Amino acid sequence: MSYPASSRRRSRGGRTSSRSTPSTPSTPLPQGETARNGPSGKSLDDKYQLAVANLPRQVDFTTIRLAFEKVLRPRTGRYEDFPIHFTLQVDPPDPKRPRDKNRGTGVIYLNDGKFARHLATRVNENPIKIGDYEVLFQKQDGSLARAIQGSYRRPQISREALERKKKNQEALGHEVRVLAVQFGIEGRSRESFSVEWEGDYNPNVPTRAGQQQKEYKSYAYLKFNEGREGENPRSLQIEIAGHSQSEMYRVTIPMERIRGLENGWVDGYPFIIMRLYNPPSFETKPQYASLTGNPKQDFRHSWRRLGSLDAAHQRVVAFSSKVLRLVITSDSTHLDNFIKMSKFVRLPPLKISRHAQIARGDLFARRRLDEVKAMSSKFPWTVAFQCDALLRNCLLLPWEILELKGEINRLISIGERFAEEVLKLFVVLAPNLFENKETALDCLRRAETECNNRGMSLALTTPKFGLFRSRHVLVTPTSYQLEGPYSEQSNRVIRDFGPDFEDHFIRIAFGDEGGALYRHDWEVDNEKFLEERVGTILHNGIEVAGRRFEFLAYSGSGLRQHSFWFVCPFDHPTLGEVSAGSIRMGLGDFRRVIREPARYGARISQAFSATDPSVEMKLKEIEVMDDVEAETQIKYGEGEELKPRKLTWTDGHGTISPDLAEEIWQVLCNLRPGRVKTKSDDEEVVKPKAYQIRLGGYKGVVSVDYKLKGKRLIRVRPSMDKFDAPHSLGIEISEAFNKPSRMYLNRPLIMLLDTLGVTHAAFIRLQDAALENARDALNHPDSSAMLMEQHGLGEAFELPGLLMRFRRYGLQSLHECDPFFRKLLSFSLYHAQRELKYHARILVPGSWTVVGVADIHNQLEDGEIYACIHRQGQEREYIEGPNFVKPTFLVRAVSPTVHPGDVQLVHAIGKPETGSPYDIEKLENTVVFSVKGRRPLPDCLGGGDLDGDEYYLITNKELHPHRYEAPASYIGPERTKLDRDATVEDIIGFVIQYMTHDNLGLIGVNHLRLADQRPEGVLDKDCLLYADRYSDAVDYPKTGVPVSIDGMPKPTDIPDWYCAESYDPNNGDYYESNRALGELFRGVRLSDPNPAPVEQPVSQEDVVRAALQEKVYRILNDCEAQPLDDHIFRQLFARFSYELKYQCATHSLAQSANSRLNEEEVVLGTILGKTSAVNESRKRRNLMERLTKQSKDLARSIKKEILGDRSVLSLGDQLARAWTCLEVAWGIARANKFGKNSFGLIALTSLLDVLYEIDSKRDEQGEEAT
């Protein structure tokens, strides 16, 4: 572990490194100070060693040596008679830095360990300084140097940064007097503004015609807020007092939400127009609150969140909160201050307003809204949903929607599904009405034309089995936003009722403005607001497009994302009336957990997990076998007593016969063709040897047991049994583990390994290699493919595989000179750099992430594992460590590692003996844990089990800690129980409690920041306390016990690595961390995502025709393929373009109708938008995951249409279809239509797939295989 730098100057290299071996001196050492022996003649390896860092690089050895002598061997003063004998070595300079005389690091050898304690005392009193540099020390083996902890200095923000922050505060310290606050709607031309709500704070403001003069005691001021210690977003705040005698109000506008600014004058008063991506936040607090004098008590949660400012505002807040007009005082100083401050914080430039008309239009009068509701109620619900989206998403005004009534009825007469599809496209096109200079009616007719162009048969394509058309509603503090339908993986309940009733189920998510999860705010209390906003809907239901939906349940991941299933009761032809209550009752018998609301809800959630259906079982094909468990006594940590505990070595793990595993795999491959791609027909397909399943009330992982061969059998255990559902006999697949995942470092793991002695240089080497590989992707197609594969980019469009074939088919110039491909590569590089800088997501080559299973054959001893890695098209790799020569250490991958005992050393047995169980059944891509010993190893690793938890297998010796700590106990708190049976109201009560008290993310962040600031890192007592609370917070969804951190020590300053993407780490809010995380953060500089213009651009058409046209024509002539009508492919493009537009519109980070992704982002499955807070980073990750799934389904379906029925058509016919489609794509590209590049990408991939298959068969058979 390294010690954080002081506020004094650091070396120019910006890095301090710890070393594991002595180095040779960079300059001739003083006499008697040789490379291997000290003055006493003893070997230096026998001495007490400390790493030295932060040496000035352009100072010679003699000067450095004299500085050490002055402090450690003083000739005068209190330590004159107590010299510290030492030997000093300094690392040689980097050859690339000719001016340097050393590398800034070295080693000091002490003759005795006691000298370390003396050294600590002296450097505390009198730090060793060389110019402006203060020397830092660290124990050579990387472990905690308790003898020199006294030399640890708390990291501080530099003087320059503090001065910069002071200037910022001075520049932003002005207030702007606001005379009127108006929310409203702009005309399409932005030349008019309709005031829908206003607050008047001066009698002379000309806001209404004929306004009477009256005395105003209220006032409002606009000010810039930098946020609290960089945690809360920077914002503009309008504080309003005088609405009542007791309350004051505040409008908070995060600066990232401001889309544009305008300025103008009316009747001598200046006004400012703010256009926002998302509505502001509204808050209130007592105007005359009594104070205690303790700032932490007086100002913590002093403000309370609101949905609106008053009753009149509540009626229109959902529709008119994205344009704000502020009339300010005529004193020019106030306007000048606003202009200066807005420039200082780099808000959008202030433009001249074109508002010529200011009116009070009352556009959202209750009468108008009722008319829209009445109109929609007469439409089929799927059509009404799209009409509601037009209103709720603020795309059209009520009167504009009413004018479309006749046209919508005409569309419904053509077909309900057709009308829904037209309106769904209309929702995408509507935000651009003014830019396209068309009316709402014109735009709707254009949407109809596009739907007709793509063909009715394609428009009415139903999702494949296992998918369903999902509709979503996002409930924010001010409004509802409607999305969908789009295809998503279904669950057991949806499949039970079939596609005819899927529109009675809906996903309701609760989030802050813009869709991010509610964050913990030091100043604003959200609890009461959530109880009202969320609780009302969960208890009473929600009306969407005329239908009332009631709370049904949630999935495990849905609870974490505050997303829940609702259902509208319906009549089923065989089941009768179906409601939320009847659905829950039909899932199974929950009497075992009925008095525990949290566990009750968690058990119900199993049925709502996204799964693929596979096979139906008979009761005789399901066996229950015993768990491997024992009563044992375990000592947790140093100084603890032995404690009895019952432990289970097979927790969540069962087995399955090879025949049944193969049957399931075939079903999954039929559901999703293309799961596995092989280079030839005779290449071995890597099939899953383990599945994560749901079977009635059973949940867990089953692995293949070769001893069950010849049977159709699944064997489960009591630890997998969560509730009784004897009539549900279908095996649902949550995940099939047919390939290993790469292993990436993350911030919590790096901090833990840093504390346990892993050198900074080890992390830096891995990051530098990752950066070099990322940069190399711009130059070589194979490197580009590897980068995308490592980061999951372009997966939906099979981009990595396409790039790998460029060289084979002579298409390299596309990689080098095609503007579309250059943009894809530049975006990929930016994505990779961003993951490294802001998440420390660093690839560890040769290490893997695999699912854990139990040693059912009893082959492994305590502390042993077996793991075999098998990737498609490659040889098997056995993880091996004989006699711990190459030991492997394990980390649980399912959650952040926060306790020092979450890392454990194990012995991998390597390739099993011939004829042994793991030679017969190799269980590829799993890690097999021993069922022997005093404690299950998974339980030691973050409290893991075998019901689907994945584990890191880390074989890189540089990352192996120098010490290992005892694992934590992971004994959860007593679960919340009632003295009666729980009801759905109790589950809802828990959900609301969870949303307001879910501190998991905050605990993890505080733990990391404290570890960065404390000498002992994660071993610090306060960090260990946070680790214990973190474990409890992870279990909160099941125990129902909230975890409080009130009274716990909080981190003070903020390390630079915690800086959000849209902030400057040098703004004075952050200190320069000297931990590994700080060095890694500063070691990455983000490139511009937009590439430089290509000097000699080429088109895909020119390159592909030159490389492949002759070959394609020859094959088509040989097989006498018939010319194809290109009309079907033009329709196919129309469908593709429609879906692509919808994905671009519904996955932007701003979640605004005016903010959309570009085509390249969809192809890659990334979002370039910057985040300003941790909760937004999580939101972007969820959006990217959803985007990838949806675009993968889209690209696969388009490719399938291009190639036709491959089981019937010859390769020649498929080639003809692919080439014709590619020529259509080139024509579309010349017409410059949206989606041209990505459609051409799918067509090119289809063509190369067929050519590759033809070439492979020709190589095998020695003849044309067409």
Buried (B, 14 or more C-beta within 10 A) or exposed (E): BBBBBBBBBBBEBEBBBBBBEBBEBBBEBBEEBBEEBBBEEEEBEEBBBBBBBBBBBBBEBEEBBEBBBEBBBBEEEEBEEEBBBBBBBBBBBEEEEEEBBBBBBBBBBBBEEEBBBBBBBBBEEBBBBBEEBBBBBBBBBBBBBEBBEBBBBEBBBBEEBBEBBEEBEEBBEBEBBBBBBBBBBBBBEBEBBBBBBBBBBBEEBBBEEEEEEEEBEBBBBBBBBBBEEBBBBBBBBBBBBBBEEEBBBBBBBBBBBBBBBBBBEBEEBBBBBBBBBBBBBBBBBEBEEEEEEEEEEEBBBBBBBBBBBBEEBBBBBBBBBBBBBBBBBBEEEBBEBBBEBBEEBEBBEBEEBBBEEBEBBEBBBEEBBEBBBEBBEEBBBBBBBBBBBBBBBBBBBBEBBBBBBEBBBEBBEBBBBBBBBBBBBBBBBBBBBEEEEBEBEEBBBBBBEBBBBBBBEBBEEEBBBBBBBBBBBBBBBBBBBBBBBBBBBBBBBBBBBEBEBBBBBBBBBBBBBBBBBBBBBBBBBBBBBBBEBBBEBBBEBBBBBBBEBBBBBBBBEBBBBBBBBBBBBBEBEEEEEBBBBBBBEBBBEBEBBBBBBBBBBBBBBBBBBBBBBBBEBEEEBBBEEEBBBBEBEBBBBEEEEEEEBEBBBBBBBBBBBBBBBBBBBEBBBEBBEEBBEEEEEEEEEBBBBBBBBBBBBBBBBBBBBBBBEEBBBBBBBBBBBBBBBEEBBBBBBBBBBBBBBBBBBBBBBBBBBBBBBBBBBBBBBBBBEBBEBBBBBBEBBBBBBBBBBBBBBBBBBBBBBBBBBBEEBBBBBBBBBBBBBBBBBBBBBBBBBBBBBBBBBBBBEEBBBBBBBBBBBEBBEEBBBBBBBBBBBEEEBBBBBEEEEBBBBBBBBBBBBBBBBBBBBBBBBBBBEEEBBBEEBBBBBBBBBBBBBEBBBBBBBBBBBBBBBBBBBBBBEEBBBBBBBBBBBBEBBEBBBBEEEBBBEBBBBBBBBBBBBBBBBBBBBBBBBBBBBBBBBBBBEBBBBBBBBBBBBBBBBBBBBBBEBEEEBEBEBBBBBBBBBBBBBBBBBBBBBBBBBBBBBBBBEBBEBEBEEBEEEBBBBBBBBEBBEEBBEEBBEEBEBEEBEBEBBBBBBBBBBBBBBBBBBBBBBBBBBBBBBEBBBBBBBBBBBBBBBBBBBBBBEBBBEBBBBBBBBBBBBBBBBBBBEBEEBEBBBBBBBBBBBBBBBBBBBEEEEBBBBBBBBBBBBBBBBBBBBBBBBBEEEEEBBB
